Amino acid sequence: MRPYTEVIANTTVHFDLVPIPGGKFSMGSPADEPGHRADESPRHEVEVAPFWMGKHEVTWDEFDTWSFALDAKRRKAFKVAPSDLEAKADAVTRPTLPYREMSFDMGKVGCPAICMTQLAAKTYCQWLSEKTGRYYRLPTEAEWEFACRAGSDAAYSFGNDASQIDDFAWHRGNSQDRYHPVGQKKPNSFGLYDMHGNVAEWTLDAFTAAGYGQPAGVAVNPVALPNSVYPQTVRGGSWIDPVDRLRSAARLGSDRSWKRRDPQLPQSIWYFTDAPFVGFRIVRPLTEPPEAEKARLFDAGNEE
């Protein structure tokens, strides 16, 4: 496994992937960790398989290429016939137009895409997989936390000293009430940027306020797939959060209030109009799963 750059064909868009080695770690946080909440318990041993992860959160350049079919429009303008991969990608559903410009005037160039539902993030991954011929998806909670910790057993990837957070993250205390372009802070030891703060990031898992139950032994590649739209889990904290909500183990569940101002009836399946703090990051597992498993991961939690 090596780092590589993915280029989206017939666009000017590209992004970087970082290899994340498989391994074991303690997931969750101890009760005496400052900021600890019950949903981070009990701390338990987990093993994850190797995967690649986006060096940065998915940006508007990447996301809008799918959501507004900019790749297909560019091909049409330059009279370029779609490749076999692009023909498959063109068949993937794209969202309806948003009711307003979804960056909420915080800027778009180099900035993380926000306000998408988990379904929208998963569908983007489906489109990207068809477009590139490589399988991409959202991370599981376990993969996300393993990647965030980058070998650290402390509250943050850089240790327990929260006074260092400004070097690594955008949060309530330093964000000036907005997100920021990706990659401006220090990366963790795996070379991943903005795992703490900037925007919170979707995972595949349901959110469980009571915690992780009572895992027996080492959990191997665990994923708690949702059976409904709410609540689903985002990780990492964001530009609106206090520092303790940026810890590696901190979790947050989605909520109906994230669609409060959605003017569409019925409300859109694509946008969380009141979640300008939520984005996502992609992963590519080293071992690609069979089609049935891909479908299972995609379909879970898409309906009320």
Secondary structure as the mmCIF struct_conf table of DSSP 4:
data_model
#
loop_
_struct_conf.conf_type_id
_struct_conf.id
_struct_conf.beg_label_comp_id
_struct_conf.beg_label_asym_id
_struct_conf.beg_label_seq_id
_struct_conf.end_label_comp_id
_struct_conf.end_label_asym_id
_struct_conf.end_label_seq_id
STRN STRN1 TYR A 4 VAL A 7
TURN_TY1_P TURN_TY1_P1 ALA A 9 ASN A 10
BEND BEND1 THR A 11 THR A 12
STRN STRN2 HIS A 14 ILE A 20
STRN STRN3 GLY A 23 MET A 27
BEND BEND2 GLY A 28 GLY A 28
TURN_TY1_P TURN_TY1_P2 ALA A 31 ASP A 32
BEND BEND3 GLU A 33 GLU A 33
TURN_TY1_P TURN_TY1_P3 PRO A 34 GLY A 35
HELX_RH_3T_P HELX_RH_3T_P1 ALA A 38 GLU A 40
BEND BEND4 PRO A 42 PRO A 42
STRN STRN4 HIS A 44 VAL A 48
STRN STRN5 PHE A 51 GLY A 54
BEND BEND5 LYS A 55 HIS A 56
HELX_LH_PP_P HELX_LH_PP_P1 GLU A 57 VAL A 58
STRN STRN6 THR A 59 THR A 59
HELX_RH_AL_P HELX_RH_AL_P1 TRP A 60 SER A 67
TURN_TY1_P TURN_TY1_P4 PHE A 68 ALA A 69
HELX_RH_AL_P HELX_RH_AL_P2 LEU A 70 ALA A 77
TURN_TY1_P TURN_TY1_P5 PHE A 78 LYS A 79
HELX_LH_PP_P HELX_LH_PP_P2 ALA A 81 SER A 83
HELX_RH_AL_P HELX_RH_AL_P3 ASP A 84 ASP A 90
TURN_TY1_P TURN_TY1_P6 ALA A 91 ALA A 91
BEND BEND6 VAL A 92 VAL A 92
HELX_LH_PP_P HELX_LH_PP_P3 PRO A 95 PRO A 98
BEND BEND7 TYR A 99 ARG A 100
TURN_TY1_P TURN_TY1_P7 MET A 102 ASP A 105
BEND BEND8 MET A 106 MET A 106
TURN_TY1_P TURN_TY1_P8 VAL A 109 GLY A 110
HELX_LH_PP_P HELX_LH_PP_P4 CYS A 111 CYS A 111
STRN STRN7 PRO A 112 PRO A 112
HELX_LH_PP_P HELX_LH_PP_P5 ALA A 113 ALA A 113
BEND BEND9 CYS A 115 CYS A 115
STRN STRN8 MET A 116 MET A 116
HELX_RH_AL_P HELX_RH_AL_P4 GLN A 118 THR A 132
BEND BEND10 GLY A 133 ARG A 134
STRN STRN9 ARG A 137 ARG A 137
HELX_LH_PP_P HELX_LH_PP_P6 LEU A 138 THR A 140
HELX_RH_AL_P HELX_RH_AL_P5 GLU A 141 ARG A 149
TURN_TY1_P TURN_TY1_P9 ALA A 150 GLY A 151
BEND BEND11 ALA A 154 ALA A 155
STRN STRN10 TYR A 156 TYR A 156
TURN_TY1_P TURN_TY1_P10 SER A 157 PHE A 158
STRN STRN11 GLY A 159 GLY A 159
BEND BEND12 ASN A 160 ASN A 160
HELX_RH_3T_P HELX_RH_3T_P2 ALA A 162 ASP A 167
TURN_TY1_P TURN_TY1_P11 PHE A 168 PHE A 168
TURN_TY1_P TURN_TY1_P12 ARG A 172 ASN A 174
BEND BEND13 SER A 175 SER A 175
BEND BEND14 ASP A 177 ARG A 178
TURN_TY1_P TURN_TY1_P13 VAL A 182 GLY A 183
BEND BEND15 LYS A 185 LYS A 185
TURN_TY1_P TURN_TY1_P14 SER A 189 PHE A 190
BEND BEND16 GLY A 191 GLY A 191
BEND BEND17 MET A 195 VAL A 199
STRN STRN12 ALA A 200 ALA A 206
HELX_LH_PP_P HELX_LH_PP_P7 PHE A 207 PHE A 207
TURN_TY1_P TURN_TY1_P15 ALA A 209 ALA A 210
BEND BEND18 TYR A 212 TYR A 212
BEND BEND19 GLY A 217 GLY A 217
HELX_LH_PP_P HELX_LH_PP_P8 VAL A 218 VAL A 218
STRN STRN13 ALA A 219 VAL A 220
BEND BEND20 ASN A 221 ASN A 221
BEND BEND21 ASN A 227 PRO A 231
STRN STRN14 GLN A 232 ARG A 235
BEND BEND22 GLY A 236 GLY A 236
TURN_TY1_P TURN_TY1_P16 TRP A 239 ILE A 240
BEND BEND23 ASP A 241 ASP A 241
HELX_RH_3T_P HELX_RH_3T_P3 VAL A 243 LEU A 246
BEND BEND24 ARG A 247 ARG A 247
TURN_TY1_P TURN_TY1_P17 SER A 248 ALA A 249
STRN STRN15 ARG A 251 GLY A 253
HELX_RH_3T_P HELX_RH_3T_P4 ARG A 256 LYS A 259
TURN_TY1_P TURN_TY1_P18 ARG A 260 ARG A 261
BEND BEND25 GLN A 264 PRO A 266
HELX_LH_PP_P HELX_LH_PP_P9 GLN A 267 SER A 268
BEND BEND26 ILE A 269 TRP A 270
STRN STRN16 TYR A 271 TYR A 271
TURN_TY1_P TURN_TY1_P19 THR A 273 ASP A 274
TURN_TY1_P TURN_TY1_P20 PRO A 276 PHE A 277
STRN STRN17 VAL A 278 GLY A 279
STRN STRN18 VAL A 283 PRO A 285
BEND BEND27 LEU A 286 THR A 287
HELX_LH_PP_P HELX_LH_PP_P10 GLU A 288 PRO A 290
HELX_RH_AL_P HELX_RH_AL_P6 GLU A 291 ASP A 299
TURN_TY1_P TURN_TY1_P21 ALA A 300 GLY A 301
#
